[in-house]
Amino acid sequence: MTTNKTILFDVDGVLLSEERYFDSSALTVWEMLYSKEYIGVNQTIFNTNLSDEEITQVRSTVFDNDRVLSFIKSRGINANWDMVYLTLSHQIIVLLQQIQSTDEEFVREFLSKDITLDSLLKLNNKVQNSVVTPQFHTFVEDFEEGEATKQELLTFLNEIAYKKLGVKTESFTRNSELWTIGRQAFQEWYVGDELIEKSIGKKAKQPGKKGFIQHEIPLAKEKELQELFQQLQSEKWTIGVGTGRPKLETIEPLRALGLLDYIEEERIVTASDVLEAEEAHPKKAPLAKPQPYTYIRSWLTKQSTIQQALEFTLPINEEKIFIVGDSVADGLAAQTMGATFVAVLTGLSGKKARPDFEKMNADYIIDNVVDLSTII
């Protein structure tokens, strides 16, 4: 059941820093390009035990000093699994372009079907006998040539492949096995060896990762966050969460911050719930933000069915719903729902994100989530 006043929070960039999520995304792309378990471009440089300085260098390289991240987020993509897929897939196209002059048939065969682990291992075998180099700096310029936004970016990869290779393909899609492989590799980096089976239901393909889940950084003092949630509760707001994090990485940090008791369990909707919905309704995928599914399900509660959330008539006019997020994707989801969007300037771009939020006519823009107390 819904109530008259509901406030739904994103987590990353609002309550918790997303820096380690971005680090994990970069490490995943780096691993899948360089490790022998995947494409293996230069197997000698890959290892799982990196210092903070080395992690910073990997991220700087893979995301071109965060230009890639900023671009993806500006086009309405907010899920780290999608960021991994976009960046990795683009580099696969870059590698195929370098191979094409000596083996046109390999490229055509590679792009004639879904990209699987077997496909990556065949590419691995090919690059061992070729001189190929990832070109991370070309990502933004290649995508800037099109107007694709939101999940259209995933299939725009097919257009990039055609432009660079002259090969028509439909291999790049949210339902590709490559997307799933990237998701699982990302989870290995983020949760680490100790929790990976709990996260994805199987052992790590490449063990040796400590994980970042134990090193979450709140974006305000814990006491201030608790006081904010106490205020919301006392003023009869129903509190929910709609996040791109999986369930494990959502529940434990919220518990550690002392916020879990203020949030109705049935209103905590995570990437795990989105994945469940996509698997049940593959033709509806992708359902991650900026699609409003995450927030609709949180508002309706998980006592509602997936089908009810997918078919709910929008916009929702009769209820007071606030969505608090740090990204364009959150704002787009809020606008589709007819909700009030509160943009928080603690995401990737910090206060530099203000013009983007002003351009999309965010209802409120605040420096930090604790400033919410001044507008509710």
Wavefront OBJ file of the C-alpha trace (Angstrom):
o trace
v 0.000 0.000 0.000
v 1.113 3.563 -0.675
v 0.936 6.542 1.649
v 0.459 10.227 0.932
v 4.095 11.216 1.485
v 6.864 8.977 0.177
v 10.551 9.770 -0.193
v 12.781 7.409 -2.182
v 16.570 7.566 -1.937
v 19.265 6.529 -4.335
v 22.294 5.240 -2.401
v 25.489 5.874 -4.372
v 26.361 9.539 -4.620
v 23.610 10.377 -2.119
v 24.192 8.407 1.085
v 27.460 6.669 0.206
v 30.422 7.600 -1.950
v 30.432 5.824 -5.316
v 34.197 6.087 -5.797
v 34.845 2.427 -5.011
v 32.090 1.417 -7.396
v 33.807 3.347 -10.167
v 37.133 1.780 -9.184
v 35.544 -1.669 -9.412
v 34.071 -0.858 -12.819
v 37.480 0.166 -14.156
v 39.176 -2.890 -12.669
v 36.568 -5.135 -14.288
v 37.162 -3.702 -17.763
v 40.925 -3.894 -17.192
v 40.691 -7.518 -16.062
v 38.534 -8.613 -18.974
v 40.868 -6.994 -21.482
v 44.182 -8.129 -19.990
v 43.600 -11.332 -17.994
v 44.227 -14.734 -19.566
v 40.802 -15.783 -18.267
v 39.185 -13.424 -20.759
v 40.701 -11.512 -23.730
v 44.306 -11.482 -22.482
v 45.737 -8.608 -24.551
v 48.764 -8.330 -22.267
v 48.569 -11.027 -19.611
v 51.787 -10.027 -17.853
v 50.387 -6.760 -16.483
v 47.294 -8.241 -14.826
v 47.097 -9.148 -11.146
v 44.459 -9.013 -8.432
v 46.530 -7.440 -5.660
v 46.813 -3.738 -6.451
v 47.774 -0.787 -4.277
v 45.492 2.256 -4.089
v 47.921 4.097 -6.362
v 47.750 1.308 -8.942
v 43.951 1.255 -8.770
v 43.896 5.007 -9.368
v 46.136 4.555 -12.403
v 43.954 1.776 -13.831
v 40.829 3.902 -13.440
v 42.526 6.952 -14.934
v 43.526 4.895 -17.979
v 40.332 2.906 -18.519
v 37.970 5.839 -18.009
v 40.258 8.434 -19.624
v 40.569 10.537 -16.466
v 36.851 9.973 -15.799
v 35.774 11.511 -19.143
v 34.122 8.204 -20.014
v 32.230 8.040 -16.712
v 31.059 11.647 -16.956
v 29.866 11.128 -20.522
v 27.956 7.932 -19.729
v 26.240 9.523 -16.736
v 25.397 12.664 -18.739
v 23.600 10.456 -21.272
v 21.407 8.965 -18.549
v 23.151 5.678 -17.697
v 23.741 5.154 -13.995
v 24.266 1.407 -13.467
v 27.865 0.274 -13.031
v 27.148 -3.014 -14.815
v 26.062 -1.001 -17.873
v 29.177 1.173 -17.607
v 31.337 -1.961 -17.658
v 29.457 -3.349 -20.654
v 29.691 -0.120 -22.659
v 33.384 0.447 -22.004
v 34.425 -3.168 -22.559
v 32.304 -3.624 -25.678
v 33.721 -0.466 -27.211
v 37.257 -1.736 -26.653
v 36.340 -5.077 -28.226
v 35.305 -3.142 -31.342
v 38.609 -1.239 -31.188
v 40.552 -4.526 -31.023
v 38.547 -6.051 -33.873
v 39.348 -3.016 -36.011
v 43.063 -3.680 -35.502
v 42.629 -7.364 -36.367
v 40.440 -6.779 -39.418
v 43.223 -5.934 -41.882
v 44.756 -9.393 -41.448
v 41.652 -11.482 -40.756
v 38.392 -10.044 -42.053
v 36.631 -13.386 -41.699
v 37.399 -13.631 -37.968
v 35.786 -10.240 -37.379
v 32.662 -11.124 -39.363
v 32.299 -14.453 -37.571
v 32.844 -12.836 -34.156
v 30.046 -10.321 -34.769
v 27.620 -12.788 -36.347
v 26.252 -14.014 -33.009
v 26.041 -13.293 -29.307
v 29.344 -12.540 -27.569
v 29.972 -15.313 -25.036
v 32.902 -16.434 -22.895
v 33.872 -18.759 -25.736
v 33.907 -15.727 -28.058
v 36.263 -13.897 -25.693
v 38.605 -16.892 -25.530
v 38.692 -17.079 -29.329
v 39.574 -13.388 -29.361
v 42.223 -14.168 -26.731
v 43.767 -16.738 -29.044
v 43.692 -14.265 -31.927
v 45.333 -11.360 -30.070
v 48.256 -13.535 -28.971
v 49.369 -13.499 -32.609
v 48.492 -9.868 -33.316
v 49.771 -6.466 -32.270
v 46.708 -4.818 -30.737
v 46.270 -2.077 -28.167
v 43.172 -0.806 -26.335
v 42.365 2.835 -27.109
v 40.375 4.119 -24.167
v 40.599 7.748 -25.263
v 38.390 7.093 -28.320
v 35.256 6.166 -26.355
v 33.754 9.623 -25.945
v 34.431 10.794 -29.496
v 32.871 7.632 -30.951
v 29.709 7.944 -28.877
v 29.465 11.709 -29.357
v 28.841 11.098 -33.050
v 25.351 9.875 -32.151
v 22.490 11.229 -30.080
v 21.788 7.966 -28.238
v 20.761 8.350 -24.618
v 19.845 6.024 -21.785
v 19.775 2.348 -22.727
v 19.947 3.246 -26.432
v 23.684 3.591 -25.788
v 24.001 -0.183 -25.439
v 22.643 -0.872 -28.919
v 24.427 2.175 -30.385
v 27.528 -0.014 -30.092
v 26.202 -1.854 -33.160
v 26.321 1.411 -35.116
v 29.867 2.088 -33.927
v 30.840 -1.410 -35.045
v 29.341 -0.787 -38.485
v 31.128 2.544 -38.851
v 34.512 1.191 -37.749
v 34.305 -2.266 -39.309
v 31.708 -2.087 -42.064
v 30.008 -5.117 -40.529
v 26.308 -5.109 -39.703
v 25.728 -6.737 -36.332
v 23.184 -7.035 -33.535
v 25.650 -8.614 -31.103
v 25.595 -5.679 -28.703
v 22.494 -5.737 -26.524
v 21.516 -5.724 -22.862
v 20.540 -9.392 -23.180
v 24.013 -10.438 -24.346
v 25.934 -13.023 -22.345
v 28.805 -10.512 -22.339
v 26.730 -8.230 -20.098
v 26.268 -11.079 -17.612
v 29.969 -11.998 -17.689
v 30.860 -8.380 -16.933
v 28.341 -8.215 -14.091
v 29.800 -11.281 -12.423
v 33.383 -10.051 -12.826
v 32.380 -6.695 -11.338
v 30.845 -8.414 -8.325
v 34.100 -10.308 -7.750
v 35.967 -7.018 -7.456
v 33.399 -5.242 -5.319
v 32.412 -7.868 -2.751
v 35.655 -9.881 -2.778
v 36.355 -13.583 -2.367
v 34.706 -13.851 1.043
v 31.249 -12.780 -0.144
v 31.213 -13.641 -3.847
v 29.224 -16.882 -3.515
v 26.620 -15.058 -1.437
v 26.500 -12.368 -4.126
v 26.298 -14.354 -7.380
v 25.699 -17.925 -6.219
v 29.023 -19.368 -7.372
v 32.756 -19.173 -6.761
v 34.934 -16.470 -8.288
v 36.214 -17.171 -11.778
v 39.404 -15.355 -10.775
v 40.005 -15.402 -6.995
v 42.395 -13.183 -5.085
v 40.246 -10.066 -4.711
v 39.790 -8.506 -1.285
v 36.710 -6.462 -2.211
v 35.649 -2.938 -1.279
v 32.387 -3.566 0.540
v 34.038 -3.233 3.951
v 35.372 0.215 3.063
v 32.237 2.221 2.346
v 32.481 6.007 2.783
v 29.325 7.866 3.923
v 28.699 11.275 2.329
v 27.648 12.860 5.620
v 28.304 12.170 9.277
v 26.417 9.111 10.485
v 24.718 11.114 13.241
v 23.496 13.711 10.732
v 22.094 11.010 8.460
v 20.324 9.349 11.375
v 18.855 12.687 12.472
v 17.579 13.320 8.929
v 15.841 9.953 8.790
v 14.415 10.502 12.278
v 12.992 13.838 11.104
v 11.449 12.243 8.022
v 9.877 9.521 10.117
v 8.515 11.976 12.694
v 6.965 14.053 9.891
v 5.152 10.941 8.612
v 7.214 10.387 5.466
v 7.368 6.815 4.227
v 11.010 6.088 3.348
v 12.185 3.819 0.555
v 15.329 3.071 -1.434
v 15.809 2.620 -5.172
v 19.405 1.781 -5.984
v 21.591 0.341 -8.711
v 23.429 -1.669 -6.060
v 22.648 -5.362 -5.576
v 20.898 -6.367 -2.355
v 23.995 -7.453 -0.416
v 25.812 -4.152 -1.000
v 22.722 -2.182 -0.051
v 21.489 -3.799 3.156
v 24.801 -4.117 5.004
v 25.980 -0.486 4.582
v 22.531 0.875 5.507
v 22.603 -1.275 8.630
v 26.119 -0.042 9.471
v 24.945 3.577 9.126
v 22.044 2.957 11.504
v 19.471 3.791 8.805
v 17.935 0.401 8.100
v 15.344 0.615 10.873
v 13.821 3.735 9.291
v 13.208 2.080 5.911
v 10.423 -0.376 5.188
v 12.046 -3.609 4.034
v 9.505 -3.998 1.232
v 10.524 -0.591 -0.116
v 14.212 -1.431 -0.565
v 14.509 -2.118 -4.292
v 17.949 -2.964 -5.643
v 19.689 -4.100 -8.813
v 18.943 -7.662 -7.700
v 15.221 -6.904 -7.990
v 15.702 -5.262 -11.382
v 17.629 -8.303 -12.600
v 14.819 -10.571 -11.405
v 12.293 -8.479 -13.342
v 14.441 -8.520 -16.486
v 14.813 -12.282 -16.308
v 11.054 -12.677 -15.889
v 10.307 -10.221 -18.712
v 13.357 -10.208 -21.037
v 11.540 -8.212 -23.718
v 11.160 -5.366 -21.215
v 14.909 -5.218 -20.503
v 16.733 -3.070 -19.665
v 14.805 -1.876 -16.629
v 17.617 -0.144 -14.708
v 17.536 3.629 -14.290
v 16.707 5.858 -16.099
v 13.746 3.522 -16.525
v 11.457 4.227 -13.553
v 10.912 0.566 -12.576
v 13.234 0.707 -9.530
v 11.380 3.628 -7.987
v 7.898 2.466 -9.006
v 8.474 -0.887 -7.285
v 9.813 0.872 -4.185
v 6.748 3.121 -4.082
v 4.320 0.237 -4.620
v 6.410 -2.012 -2.311
v 7.579 -5.503 -3.176
v 4.226 -6.822 -2.012
v 3.145 -5.739 -5.481
v 4.036 -7.984 -8.401
v 6.653 -7.272 -11.043
v 3.836 -7.148 -13.584
v 1.955 -4.517 -11.591
v 5.044 -2.304 -11.428
v 5.693 -2.698 -15.147
v 2.114 -1.865 -16.098
v 1.423 0.935 -13.606
v -0.034 3.991 -15.329
v 2.300 6.989 -15.271
v 2.622 9.751 -14.270
v 1.464 9.300 -10.672
v -0.471 12.467 -9.879
v -2.393 11.847 -6.681
v 0.557 11.185 -4.364
v 3.403 13.281 -2.956
v 6.570 11.448 -4.019
v 10.104 12.789 -3.661
v 13.071 11.084 -5.339
v 16.528 12.003 -4.066
v 19.359 11.202 -6.474
v 22.720 12.339 -7.773
v 22.366 11.591 -11.474
v 20.520 12.547 -14.621
v 19.212 8.963 -14.661
v 17.504 9.500 -11.297
v 15.992 12.732 -12.590
v 14.669 11.131 -15.761
v 13.079 8.324 -13.744
v 11.481 10.870 -11.391
v 10.095 12.921 -14.273
v 8.619 9.846 -15.951
v 6.880 8.971 -12.681
v 5.635 12.499 -12.087
v 7.668 12.687 -8.860
v 9.498 15.652 -7.356
v 13.221 15.321 -8.078
v 15.781 16.473 -5.519
v 19.261 16.502 -7.069
v 22.219 16.125 -4.714
v 25.649 17.490 -5.684
v 27.741 14.696 -4.150
v 27.990 12.420 -7.180
v 30.836 11.920 -9.651
v 30.938 15.528 -10.896
v 30.166 17.164 -7.559
v 28.983 20.765 -7.853
v 29.903 20.775 -11.546
v 26.740 18.731 -12.104
v 24.515 21.710 -11.264
v 24.112 22.901 -14.909
v 22.969 19.410 -15.961
v 20.317 19.401 -13.248
v 19.252 22.964 -14.063
v 18.957 22.010 -17.740
v 16.606 19.152 -16.895
v 14.593 21.394 -14.544
v 15.251 19.500 -11.327
v 12.757 20.634 -8.696
v 15.451 21.131 -6.055
v 19.256 21.084 -6.102
v 21.066 20.660 -2.778
v 24.731 20.394 -1.842
v 24.354 17.406 0.491
v 21.596 14.994 1.395
v 21.364 16.411 4.932
v 20.208 19.706 3.370
v 16.997 17.861 2.562
v 15.765 18.883 6.000
v 15.418 22.469 4.741
v 12.968 21.656 1.927
v 10.669 18.889 3.195
l 1 2 3 4 5 6 7 8 9 10 11 12 13 14 15 16 17 18 19 20 21 22 23 24 25 26 27 28 29 30 31 32 33 34 35 36 37 38 39 40 41 42 43 44 45 46 47 48 49 50 51 52 53 54 55 56 57 58 59 60 61 62 63 64 65 66 67 68 69 70 71 72 73 74 75 76 77 78 79 80 81 82 83 84 85 86 87 88 89 90 91 92 93 94 95 96 97 98 99 100 101 102 103 104 105 106 107 108 109 110 111 112 113 114 115 116 117 118 119 120 121 122 123 124 125 126 127 128 129 130 131 132 133 134 135 136 137 138 139 140 141 142 143 144 145 146 147 148 149 150 151 152 153 154 155 156 157 158 159 160 161 162 163 164 165 166 167 168 169 170 171 172 173 174 175 176 177 178 179 180 181 182 183 184 185 186 187 188 189 190 191 192 193 194 195 196 197 198 199 200 201 202 203 204 205 206 207 208 209 210 211 212 213 214 215 216 217 218 219 220 221 222 223 224 225 226 227 228 229 230 231 232 233 234 235 236 237 238 239 240 241 242 243 244 245 246 247 248 249 250 251 252 253 254 255 256 257 258 259 260 261 262 263 264 265 266 267 268 269 270 271 272 273 274 275 276 277 278 279 280 281 282 283 284 285 286 287 288 289 290 291 292 293 294 295 296 297 298 299 300 301 302 303 304 305 306 307 308 309 310 311 312 313 314 315 316 317 318 319 320 321 322 323 324 325 326 327 328 329 330 331 332 333 334 335 336 337 338 339 340 341 342 343 344 345 346 347 348 349 350 351 352 353 354 355 356 357 358 359 360 361 362 363 364 365 366 367 368 369 370 371 372 373 374 375 376
